Amino acid sequence: MARPPRTSWLCAVFASLLVAAPSPAQDGDPAGDRGTAGPGSPVIVVRPGVALDDVVRAAISGVTSVEVVGEVPRDGGLARVSMTLGLYARGTGPHRVPIGLDGLYPREAVTDGEPLGWEAEPPDGWFLVLPGGDSDDDEQRRTVRVDVVAPVRSIDERRGLTIAIPRAAETSLRLDLPGPVDEATFGDGAPLPIEPIDGGKRSRIEALLDSRDELDVRWLPHRDESAPQAPLLTGGGHIAIDVGDGVLTARSTWEIQVRRGEASSVDLLADPGDELLDVEVEGRSIAPELLADGRGRRLPFPRTLRKGDSVRVSVTTLRPIPPPEEGADGSAVPFGGHRFGGLIEQGGTLSIGRADGLRVIAEPSVDLRRIDPRDLREEIARSRPTIISAFRFADQPFGLRLRVGPVPAIVRASQRSLVVLDPGGRGARVESWLDYRAVRGQVFTARVRVPEGLEVERVGPPEAVASWDLVRSAGEPGGASPSGPSTIELTLASALREGQATPIRVELSGRARLDPDRAGSVPVFLPLDSAFDGGRLAVAASPDLEVAPADPDGPAGSPTESSPAAEPGPWLRVVLDPARVALWMRHESPIDAVPLDVSPRAPGSSSMVDQLVRVGRDGVDVQQDLTLYAQDGVLGRVDLAVPPELERGWELTDRGLVEQVEPIAAGHDGEPIRRLTLSQAAAGAPLKLRISYRVPGVDRLVPGEARPLEIPRIEVVDPPPAMPPRVEVAAGPGIELRTEGGGWSRPAENQWVTNPDGGDPLPIRGVWVRPPGAPADARPSLSATASTPASLPEAIATRLWIRSEQGADGGVRTSAWFRFDDHGPTLGFRLPAAAELDRVYLDGQPVTPEDLDALAAPGSYQLHLPAESARVVLLGLSYRLPREPSRTAWAPPTLLGGGRVLETLWEVRVPWSRALVGVPGRYSDENVWYWAGYVFKRRPGLSPGELAAWVAGPGATVDALGPPLSGGRIGDHGYLFGRPGDPAPLAPGISPRSVLVGACSGLVLLAGLSALVRHRHRGRVLPAAALVGLAALMAVNRSTAILAVQSSSVGWLLVAVAVLTRRAVDRRRPSARFGDPSGLGTATSSGVDSPSGGGPIGSAGSSPLVGSDDSTAIRARPPAIDPLPPGIDRPGPIDEAFDIPAPRAGREAS
């Protein structure tokens, strides 16, 4: 299969780009040493979801050549640069070409005398937008000139200019510099050629460059060595402009630095229109000296500044705001900055703030570049929250003009109009209601446009309009045209203010003449000088006229399907039958004319069927309205075709309109026909009959099951229907409707019908109109699904704070605060068993006994809320729990009637001598640890004030709570626990601290003393078991582990004393000596340990001390007694051993 030509060239270009070799590295480019591709290498990135055609087309569109031509003014400041770009693009486009210029603001971009659009994408710089070609093969080669201004920087004694440019194979530079130049280089030190021009008064740099994305040029102006050098100063700062009532205040802060030489002062060249208010140097106000020319001020420095030194200068000026010129939109105030003389660089930022009620429009010149106020330094943005505009400037003076004026009031208007056509369509009466609301400011006047052909008859009412005047617009040069458009200028009876709850309604009426022989427009009143909130328009006509919109899709609005007769409008005051309202329209923009097609109606009688279906859980009710028209003649009877399933279930709501109901011969389809004889014949005016019935077979909707429904209809046989039947379906809450088949549409907004059960109104869920081409007996089909009803609690408390204080006797005093965001007329609660109620508070105020009823159940109460109570209430109660019930788990107070709590915090306070161990079950720990001076303790993570604000709302204080918080005892401390949902019984493990210390320290002491007894494995097993137990305790409950470790500190101290005592005794014990039983006792051949711990005795029974040279050693002698008789054991060596303390040193010497 042959490949399409477009795909072939795309693949060829793509392949050529992939095999293209990277461009050679430039001299000194580190990329060349590494052998990697430089910035100019072709790289194609294909992102997921992007077509290959678009990627290749973007890759081959770009800049082919760059020519930069610029000129630097003599005084530095801003250099004017013109950049000529050669662009190439192929394809349908549009093409976005990057051109660099990061941080600059292009003035214009022109190609072939036509401007081009551009857009900025930080940090990528600016992009030119080229229009695309007619086909994918169209090529474009354009030459585009971009003008821009760039700041000239000072780098020590050099000047510099940096511009971001696009990379291109051909790049050239021509830059004219002021005065002679000694040296010119790139930023990397590469030299540039210099050519004197204009007889040496200026210098030119002209060179062909390699491909690069930044142009950084630096030059050294020529300096006469014999002439003294003037000091070189630079400065940068911020100017803050505040626009007030009639004055403009500017305060600037500058950092002035000496780059060369010495400086003791600086000259301020203030604008003659500015009044100098204050000058500060290094934070101190000074009195500036007037210069000889009288135009400037000299600001002395507190010391002579040398190279590298800087000084901070603040200048404050005031400029009056002149009155606005006639016809101008506000006063024009120019401002050029606070210029200093002798500073080669004085750039910075500028911010503009305004007072309330003023509108300030900034019109900057090219010297200023608008920036986001959030890009200012943080201290500036934080200290001036009223900044409306911010700019950056490179030099002073700059061009800035401010237009200052009061903030115009913003008014919104909604319109309700009624057009009543005269019989025959030769005229119309037009009435309009205009509802005005002020969004900002206040308004005393209003204007309404009166189109041509509309004559004003009445303007009112007097309580809204104090006076009005009709001003006709100028027609011919001779004067005003009486038949042309005019304007009603209204003076309101009272000012229309911002935030006013009730709008001011202006009622207008007039008459218009129409030509019934040709289509035309009906003029209506048009509000001026206000935003439009939409409008409704009703067109009423006599029965002999047919009315239709001439342009349903035009700005005059579209016809609506439902009647807004329930909404306020001029149609409510006009005595009209709804059948005469032939057209309802809605328009979202203001209009001054309504195009209508008015034609005579064909003679005869007709009918119209409207059904209102209410779907409820217990069945489906249908209300069917029959509207009968007798345009020409008299209508005395109506024939109805009743479906068989409705034969016995339908009834007339108003029996007074019908004299007799009788059956007649069945129709062609076999349906029974009922003839209604009217008690009074209808002639001219329409007649409405209402029939009601229930859909048979639908008794009750089963929750969760979809029930298909088909709405039957009683058809009107005679007179024939003039339009298809229309059905509106409403459903109660908790019922989901799904429409089936065609003809369904969404209802208009905010359409409700009354509830037959007397409850809340029901919303209209859908509208069905028999679609064209459907059979005459087509019925609307839908399915209804009832949701499972859920039992709701009588009361829901969003937050609950419980505070329990345990006394010294073991009793507990509890205070609880319930927050209800919604409630009924009563609130019920139950106290824990054996609790004694103290007081009940509502919103911090004690409740009187008359409003609190004790119920039959023990501890149950019901509070009657006042009728004027707020939607959000705070119920507080306090009670006491004796000692015996408080030993078990503490039960919380509960709400009656299945009331629920969404979030609970329980605060427990105990005396100083007790502590709460661990975290009660089903609660989370809301405490923090802190150092109490001698031990770590827990305390609530929220202070009482924060808890009060948590339960009572922002701004609530502890003093506003009821019951009030008790002061407590000295040394008492608290704990806080929380859980989502209803409170659970709290079982706090409260124990005296002495018991905790005795138990934990005793266990540690017992384990430590056991470890001191000599055993082969006991010294290793006991510490390991202690570490394992502590780790398990930390894993289960960290707070319990910390409390156990602190409580066992006494035991650890005693164990340490025992260990030290044992070591001291072992050191003072003498060594075994010759003659001791420990050294000379009998030993077995295998060897045993010495009783004194001196080591094993050998098989020969000798001791290491045998043969001691100690002359004072006393050796045991064998007893000189007869041997013991048989049967009596000889005493062992341990029984005969005795120790004699070693002699003292002096004694040994003697």
Order of alpha helices (4+ residues) and beta strands (2+ residues): alpha-alpha-alpha-beta-beta-beta-beta-beta-beta-beta-beta-beta-beta-beta-beta-beta-beta-beta-beta-beta-beta-beta-beta-beta-beta-beta-beta-beta-beta-beta-beta-alpha-beta-beta-beta-beta-beta-beta-beta-beta-beta-beta-beta-beta-beta-beta-beta-beta-beta-beta-beta-beta-beta-beta-beta-beta-beta-beta-beta-beta-beta-beta-beta-beta-beta-beta-beta-beta-beta-beta-beta-alpha-beta-beta-beta-beta-beta-beta-beta-alpha-beta-beta-alpha-alpha-alpha-alpha-alpha-alpha-alpha
